[in-house]
Structure formats: structure tokens, C-alpha cells
Amino acid sequence: MGWTFKLHGGVTAGLGATLLALATLTWLPGSLPLTGARRLAAAIFALLFLTSVSALVRLILTGADKRTIWLAFRCLPGKVQLSLGALALWGVVLVIFSTATEGNLQSAEVRDGRYVALDTAPYARGTVMISQSRYQDVLENDLRTMLAIPAVLSLGAAYAVLAAGELRRADGAVVPCDVR
């Protein structure tokens, strides 16, 4: 596999792991320093877009089907497979827990000194006033979701680019790896 594939896969997996670590830290007690960081969200999505699109382009250029891509991933070293699999599993668990504990409230903000959130219940749509503690809970859940979903997508892009690199390597090799 070429060094560009390794670098691209490593950066993308590192981005996903960092986002998962930040999402996990939202469960710790205390104040959240990242709750009002709109620029952070824009930077995360810009990085995610660039790495994911380039990973998909690399994967499409191989012209392989799903089974071949999976076999190429299986040819990667065991530590890489285990790391990506464990991180992806943790990301999915985070997304599930953050959406399950979220409830009907989202997009908490302060208006005229009052804490309000958007209530998305089926028959009670609109903004509602909430307590300060509930406001903090809604902010934490929103932040956790904002970090966990891009992390899972980033790990998927790492999978794609590493599998594409392995396919590229296997195309030039006389003997492909032994997959059992």
C-alpha cells in the first residue's frame, strides 16, 4: 500500500478517534467548554467532507465490488482491523445512547434570560421553557451527537481508503494476501 493511502487512512482514523474521545468526555460531570463552538462544528464537517469524498473517490477508482472491498480490508494487519472495528463499534454505541437519552428536546438556547429548547414531540411541537439543569443536559446531548456522528462517518472513510490502498497494492502484487 502506498504511503498516501496510509497517511490518508491514519489522518481520517485519527480524526474519528479524536471526535469519539471528545464525545465520550461529554459524560463527565462539569461544564462543557465546547458547547457554543459553531466554528468547531464547521471545521469538523469541512474536514469530514474532504476526507470522506476523497476516500470514496479512491474507492470508486478501484472498481471493486463490496465483497472484494471486504476481502481487501481483511488483508490489512490485525491491529488495524481491530482498532477500526473497536472504534466504529464505540461510535455506534455512542450514537445510539445519545439519541436514546436525548428525549424530545434539542437546540437549547438562552432567550431573554430564560432557558428554552425545541420540543419535537409529535403533538407538542415548538419551543418550551426548561430549567438550567435540563438546559445543560440538552446541550450535552446535542454536543455528543454532533461529535459522534461525524466520528462514525470518519471511521467509515478510513475503512474505505485503507481498503482502496490494499486493493491498489494487491493489483500490483503477484500473490495476494491469504484471507481465510
PyMOL commands that set and color helices and strands:
alter all, ss='L'
color gray80, all
select helices_A, chain A and resi 3-25+38-62+66-74+78-102+132-172
alter helices_A, ss='H'
color red, helices_A
select strands_A, chain A and resi 105-111+114-119+126-129
alter strands_A, ss='S'
color yellow, strands_A
deselect
rebuild
show_as cartoon
